[in-house]
Each structure stands twice: as structure tokens, then as C-alpha cells.
Amino acid sequence: MTVEPETMQGFLTAFKLALSYVTKRPSEFPLSPHAAQEELILLISRLAKLGEDNPVILADIAISQMRKRLASAKSHNDRSNFE
């Protein structure tokens, strides 16, 4: 798959926006910097494959999906503590 430079720049912008948001909120996103980077790259690349190319939308959706995944994992862990 060939990606145009402008498109790649948009993906990079989305990644930087999302990473900046996540790293400024460690209590909401309790991930190591490396784990946060890996997850954001994965999420943004999946969204891009679905056709989204707006950097702000990519960042917003990636943040939302990361938040949901972390909440789900926390909920699962909380339930496990009662079993």
C-alpha cells in the first residue's frame, strides 16, 4: 500500500495530538509511554484503513477507543477481585 506524503503527515499529526492528550492524563490513561504509543499507532492505522483521514477525527476516535478499552479492562479486573 502506497501512502501519499500528505496523508502520512495527517497520520503523524493525529498520532501527536492523541499522544499529547493521553500523556497529559496519566490517571485516566495509566499506560507506559511505549504502550500508549503502540496502542495509538495500532488504533490510528486501523481507522485509516477504514478510510478516515482527518487528523483530528483520527485522534479523537483513537482516544475514545483507548478510553473504552481501559475502562473495560478495569471493569474486568474489578470483577475478578470479587470472584
Phi and psi in radians as a Rosetta constraint file:
Dihedral C 1 N 2 CA 2 C 2 CIRCULARHARMONIC -1.680 0.35
Dihedral N 2 CA 2 C 2 N 3 CIRCULARHARMONIC 2.327 0.35
Dihedral C 2 N 3 CA 3 C 3 CIRCULARHARMONIC -2.049 0.35
Dihedral N 3 CA 3 C 3 N 4 CIRCULARHARMONIC 2.260 0.35
Dihedral C 3 N 4 CA 4 C 4 CIRCULARHARMONIC -1.149 0.35
Dihedral N 4 CA 4 C 4 N 5 CIRCULARHARMONIC 2.593 0.35
Dihedral C 4 N 5 CA 5 C 5 CIRCULARHARMONIC -0.984 0.35
Dihedral N 5 CA 5 C 5 N 6 CIRCULARHARMONIC -0.673 0.35
Dihedral C 5 N 6 CA 6 C 6 CIRCULARHARMONIC -1.136 0.35
Dihedral N 6 CA 6 C 6 N 7 CIRCULARHARMONIC -0.672 0.35
Dihedral C 6 N 7 CA 7 C 7 CIRCULARHARMONIC -1.179 0.35
Dihedral N 7 CA 7 C 7 N 8 CIRCULARHARMONIC -0.753 0.35
Dihedral C 7 N 8 CA 8 C 8 CIRCULARHARMONIC -1.096 0.35
Dihedral N 8 CA 8 C 8 N 9 CIRCULARHARMONIC -0.671 0.35
Dihedral C 8 N 9 CA 9 C 9 CIRCULARHARMONIC -1.099 0.35
Dihedral N 9 CA 9 C 9 N 10 CIRCULARHARMONIC -0.666 0.35
Dihedral C 9 N 10 CA 10 C 10 CIRCULARHARMONIC -1.124 0.35
Dihedral N 10 CA 10 C 10 N 11 CIRCULARHARMONIC -0.700 0.35
Dihedral C 10 N 11 CA 11 C 11 CIRCULARHARMONIC -1.130 0.35
Dihedral N 11 CA 11 C 11 N 12 CIRCULARHARMONIC -0.710 0.35
Dihedral C 11 N 12 CA 12 C 12 CIRCULARHARMONIC -1.124 0.35
Dihedral N 12 CA 12 C 12 N 13 CIRCULARHARMONIC -0.721 0.35
Dihedral C 12 N 13 CA 13 C 13 CIRCULARHARMONIC -1.082 0.35
Dihedral N 13 CA 13 C 13 N 14 CIRCULARHARMONIC -0.776 0.35
Dihedral C 13 N 14 CA 14 C 14 CIRCULARHARMONIC -1.050 0.35
Dihedral N 14 CA 14 C 14 N 15 CIRCULARHARMONIC -0.781 0.35
Dihedral C 14 N 15 CA 15 C 15 CIRCULARHARMONIC -1.058 0.35
Dihedral N 15 CA 15 C 15 N 16 CIRCULARHARMONIC -0.821 0.35
Dihedral C 15 N 16 CA 16 C 16 CIRCULARHARMONIC -1.100 0.35
Dihedral N 16 CA 16 C 16 N 17 CIRCULARHARMONIC -0.729 0.35
Dihedral C 16 N 17 CA 17 C 17 CIRCULARHARMONIC -1.075 0.35
Dihedral N 17 CA 17 C 17 N 18 CIRCULARHARMONIC -0.847 0.35
Dihedral C 17 N 18 CA 18 C 18 CIRCULARHARMONIC -1.150 0.35
Dihedral N 18 CA 18 C 18 N 19 CIRCULARHARMONIC -0.763 0.35
Dihedral C 18 N 19 CA 19 C 19 CIRCULARHARMONIC -1.119 0.35
Dihedral N 19 CA 19 C 19 N 20 CIRCULARHARMONIC -0.709 0.35
Dihedral C 19 N 20 CA 20 C 20 CIRCULARHARMONIC -1.053 0.35
Dihedral N 20 CA 20 C 20 N 21 CIRCULARHARMONIC -0.780 0.35
Dihedral C 20 N 21 CA 21 C 21 CIRCULARHARMONIC -1.083 0.35
Dihedral N 21 CA 21 C 21 N 22 CIRCULARHARMONIC -0.843 0.35
Dihedral C 21 N 22 CA 22 C 22 CIRCULARHARMONIC -1.154 0.35
Dihedral N 22 CA 22 C 22 N 23 CIRCULARHARMONIC -0.774 0.35
Dihedral C 22 N 23 CA 23 C 23 CIRCULARHARMONIC -1.238 0.35
Dihedral N 23 CA 23 C 23 N 24 CIRCULARHARMONIC -0.360 0.35
Dihedral C 23 N 24 CA 24 C 24 CIRCULARHARMONIC -1.456 0.35
Dihedral N 24 CA 24 C 24 N 25 CIRCULARHARMONIC -0.054 0.35
Dihedral C 24 N 25 CA 25 C 25 CIRCULARHARMONIC -2.304 0.35
Dihedral N 25 CA 25 C 25 N 26 CIRCULARHARMONIC 1.124 0.35
Dihedral C 25 N 26 CA 26 C 26 CIRCULARHARMONIC -1.117 0.35
Dihedral N 26 CA 26 C 26 N 27 CIRCULARHARMONIC -0.473 0.35
Dihedral C 26 N 27 CA 27 C 27 CIRCULARHARMONIC -1.272 0.35
Dihedral N 27 CA 27 C 27 N 28 CIRCULARHARMONIC -0.527 0.35
Dihedral C 27 N 28 CA 28 C 28 CIRCULARHARMONIC -1.468 0.35
Dihedral N 28 CA 28 C 28 N 29 CIRCULARHARMONIC -0.545 0.35
Dihedral C 28 N 29 CA 29 C 29 CIRCULARHARMONIC -2.196 0.35
Dihedral N 29 CA 29 C 29 N 30 CIRCULARHARMONIC 1.328 0.35
Dihedral C 29 N 30 CA 30 C 30 CIRCULARHARMONIC -1.355 0.35
Dihedral N 30 CA 30 C 30 N 31 CIRCULARHARMONIC 1.185 0.35
Dihedral C 30 N 31 CA 31 C 31 CIRCULARHARMONIC -2.143 0.35
Dihedral N 31 CA 31 C 31 N 32 CIRCULARHARMONIC 2.664 0.35
Dihedral C 31 N 32 CA 32 C 32 CIRCULARHARMONIC -1.164 0.35
Dihedral N 32 CA 32 C 32 N 33 CIRCULARHARMONIC 2.726 0.35
Dihedral C 32 N 33 CA 33 C 33 CIRCULARHARMONIC -0.979 0.35
Dihedral N 33 CA 33 C 33 N 34 CIRCULARHARMONIC -0.692 0.35
Dihedral C 33 N 34 CA 34 C 34 CIRCULARHARMONIC -1.144 0.35
Dihedral N 34 CA 34 C 34 N 35 CIRCULARHARMONIC -0.770 0.35
Dihedral C 34 N 35 CA 35 C 35 CIRCULARHARMONIC -1.115 0.35
Dihedral N 35 CA 35 C 35 N 36 CIRCULARHARMONIC -0.707 0.35
Dihedral C 35 N 36 CA 36 C 36 CIRCULARHARMONIC -1.105 0.35
Dihedral N 36 CA 36 C 36 N 37 CIRCULARHARMONIC -0.754 0.35
Dihedral C 36 N 37 CA 37 C 37 CIRCULARHARMONIC -1.076 0.35
Dihedral N 37 CA 37 C 37 N 38 CIRCULARHARMONIC -0.832 0.35
Dihedral C 37 N 38 CA 38 C 38 CIRCULARHARMONIC -1.050 0.35
Dihedral N 38 CA 38 C 38 N 39 CIRCULARHARMONIC -0.779 0.35
Dihedral C 38 N 39 CA 39 C 39 CIRCULARHARMONIC -1.156 0.35
Dihedral N 39 CA 39 C 39 N 40 CIRCULARHARMONIC -0.730 0.35
Dihedral C 39 N 40 CA 40 C 40 CIRCULARHARMONIC -1.121 0.35
Dihedral N 40 CA 40 C 40 N 41 CIRCULARHARMONIC -0.707 0.35
Dihedral C 40 N 41 CA 41 C 41 CIRCULARHARMONIC -1.055 0.35
Dihedral N 41 CA 41 C 41 N 42 CIRCULARHARMONIC -0.785 0.35
Dihedral C 41 N 42 CA 42 C 42 CIRCULARHARMONIC -1.088 0.35
Dihedral N 42 CA 42 C 42 N 43 CIRCULARHARMONIC -0.840 0.35
Dihedral C 42 N 43 CA 43 C 43 CIRCULARHARMONIC -1.104 0.35
Dihedral N 43 CA 43 C 43 N 44 CIRCULARHARMONIC -0.815 0.35
Dihedral C 43 N 44 CA 44 C 44 CIRCULARHARMONIC -1.138 0.35
Dihedral N 44 CA 44 C 44 N 45 CIRCULARHARMONIC -0.687 0.35
Dihedral C 44 N 45 CA 45 C 45 CIRCULARHARMONIC -1.159 0.35
Dihedral N 45 CA 45 C 45 N 46 CIRCULARHARMONIC -0.649 0.35
Dihedral C 45 N 46 CA 46 C 46 CIRCULARHARMONIC -1.118 0.35
Dihedral N 46 CA 46 C 46 N 47 CIRCULARHARMONIC -0.769 0.35
Dihedral C 46 N 47 CA 47 C 47 CIRCULARHARMONIC -1.127 0.35
Dihedral N 47 CA 47 C 47 N 48 CIRCULARHARMONIC -0.688 0.35
Dihedral C 47 N 48 CA 48 C 48 CIRCULARHARMONIC -1.111 0.35
Dihedral N 48 CA 48 C 48 N 49 CIRCULARHARMONIC -0.662 0.35
Dihedral C 48 N 49 CA 49 C 49 CIRCULARHARMONIC -1.138 0.35
Dihedral N 49 CA 49 C 49 N 50 CIRCULARHARMONIC -0.434 0.35
Dihedral C 49 N 50 CA 50 C 50 CIRCULARHARMONIC -1.424 0.35
Dihedral N 50 CA 50 C 50 N 51 CIRCULARHARMONIC -0.095 0.35
Dihedral C 50 N 51 CA 51 C 51 CIRCULARHARMONIC 1.912 0.35
Dihedral N 51 CA 51 C 51 N 52 CIRCULARHARMONIC -0.084 0.35
Dihedral C 51 N 52 CA 52 C 52 CIRCULARHARMONIC -1.320 0.35
Dihedral N 52 CA 52 C 52 N 53 CIRCULARHARMONIC 2.349 0.35
Dihedral C 52 N 53 CA 53 C 53 CIRCULARHARMONIC -2.326 0.35
Dihedral N 53 CA 53 C 53 N 54 CIRCULARHARMONIC 0.021 0.35
Dihedral C 53 N 54 CA 54 C 54 CIRCULARHARMONIC -1.392 0.35
Dihedral N 54 CA 54 C 54 N 55 CIRCULARHARMONIC 2.071 0.35
Dihedral C 54 N 55 CA 55 C 55 CIRCULARHARMONIC -1.019 0.35
Dihedral N 55 CA 55 C 55 N 56 CIRCULARHARMONIC -0.684 0.35
Dihedral C 55 N 56 CA 56 C 56 CIRCULARHARMONIC -1.185 0.35
Dihedral N 56 CA 56 C 56 N 57 CIRCULARHARMONIC -0.755 0.35
Dihedral C 56 N 57 CA 57 C 57 CIRCULARHARMONIC -1.140 0.35
Dihedral N 57 CA 57 C 57 N 58 CIRCULARHARMONIC -0.753 0.35
Dihedral C 57 N 58 CA 58 C 58 CIRCULARHARMONIC -1.006 0.35
Dihedral N 58 CA 58 C 58 N 59 CIRCULARHARMONIC -0.817 0.35
Dihedral C 58 N 59 CA 59 C 59 CIRCULARHARMONIC -1.110 0.35
Dihedral N 59 CA 59 C 59 N 60 CIRCULARHARMONIC -0.813 0.35
Dihedral C 59 N 60 CA 60 C 60 CIRCULARHARMONIC -1.065 0.35
Dihedral N 60 CA 60 C 60 N 61 CIRCULARHARMONIC -0.789 0.35
Dihedral C 60 N 61 CA 61 C 61 CIRCULARHARMONIC -1.198 0.35
Dihedral N 61 CA 61 C 61 N 62 CIRCULARHARMONIC -0.705 0.35
Dihedral C 61 N 62 CA 62 C 62 CIRCULARHARMONIC -1.076 0.35
Dihedral N 62 CA 62 C 62 N 63 CIRCULARHARMONIC -0.749 0.35
Dihedral C 62 N 63 CA 63 C 63 CIRCULARHARMONIC -1.091 0.35
Dihedral N 63 CA 63 C 63 N 64 CIRCULARHARMONIC -0.792 0.35
Dihedral C 63 N 64 CA 64 C 64 CIRCULARHARMONIC -1.062 0.35
Dihedral N 64 CA 64 C 64 N 65 CIRCULARHARMONIC -0.780 0.35
Dihedral C 64 N 65 CA 65 C 65 CIRCULARHARMONIC -1.158 0.35
Dihedral N 65 CA 65 C 65 N 66 CIRCULARHARMONIC -0.669 0.35
Dihedral C 65 N 66 CA 66 C 66 CIRCULARHARMONIC -1.131 0.35
Dihedral N 66 CA 66 C 66 N 67 CIRCULARHARMONIC -0.745 0.35
Dihedral C 66 N 67 CA 67 C 67 CIRCULARHARMONIC -1.047 0.35
Dihedral N 67 CA 67 C 67 N 68 CIRCULARHARMONIC -0.785 0.35
Dihedral C 67 N 68 CA 68 C 68 CIRCULARHARMONIC -1.111 0.35
Dihedral N 68 CA 68 C 68 N 69 CIRCULARHARMONIC -0.741 0.35
Dihedral C 68 N 69 CA 69 C 69 CIRCULARHARMONIC -1.111 0.35
Dihedral N 69 CA 69 C 69 N 70 CIRCULARHARMONIC -0.750 0.35
Dihedral C 69 N 70 CA 70 C 70 CIRCULARHARMONIC -1.165 0.35
Dihedral N 70 CA 70 C 70 N 71 CIRCULARHARMONIC -0.676 0.35
Dihedral C 70 N 71 CA 71 C 71 CIRCULARHARMONIC -1.146 0.35
Dihedral N 71 CA 71 C 71 N 72 CIRCULARHARMONIC -0.695 0.35
Dihedral C 71 N 72 CA 72 C 72 CIRCULARHARMONIC -1.133 0.35
Dihedral N 72 CA 72 C 72 N 73 CIRCULARHARMONIC -0.748 0.35
Dihedral C 72 N 73 CA 73 C 73 CIRCULARHARMONIC -1.131 0.35
Dihedral N 73 CA 73 C 73 N 74 CIRCULARHARMONIC -0.700 0.35
Dihedral C 73 N 74 CA 74 C 74 CIRCULARHARMONIC -1.142 0.35
Dihedral N 74 CA 74 C 74 N 75 CIRCULARHARMONIC -0.755 0.35
Dihedral C 74 N 75 CA 75 C 75 CIRCULARHARMONIC -1.067 0.35
Dihedral N 75 CA 75 C 75 N 76 CIRCULARHARMONIC -0.744 0.35
Dihedral C 75 N 76 CA 76 C 76 CIRCULARHARMONIC -1.101 0.35
Dihedral N 76 CA 76 C 76 N 77 CIRCULARHARMONIC -0.767 0.35
Dihedral C 76 N 77 CA 77 C 77 CIRCULARHARMONIC -1.129 0.35
Dihedral N 77 CA 77 C 77 N 78 CIRCULARHARMONIC -0.702 0.35
Dihedral C 77 N 78 CA 78 C 78 CIRCULARHARMONIC -1.097 0.35
Dihedral N 78 CA 78 C 78 N 79 CIRCULARHARMONIC -0.715 0.35
Dihedral C 78 N 79 CA 79 C 79 CIRCULARHARMONIC -1.168 0.35
Dihedral N 79 CA 79 C 79 N 80 CIRCULARHARMONIC -0.646 0.35
Dihedral C 79 N 80 CA 80 C 80 CIRCULARHARMONIC -1.122 0.35
Dihedral N 80 CA 80 C 80 N 81 CIRCULARHARMONIC -0.531 0.35
Dihedral C 80 N 81 CA 81 C 81 CIRCULARHARMONIC -1.198 0.35
Dihedral N 81 CA 81 C 81 N 82 CIRCULARHARMONIC -0.355 0.35
Dihedral C 81 N 82 CA 82 C 82 CIRCULARHARMONIC -1.669 0.35
Dihedral N 82 CA 82 C 82 N 83 CIRCULARHARMONIC -0.099 0.35
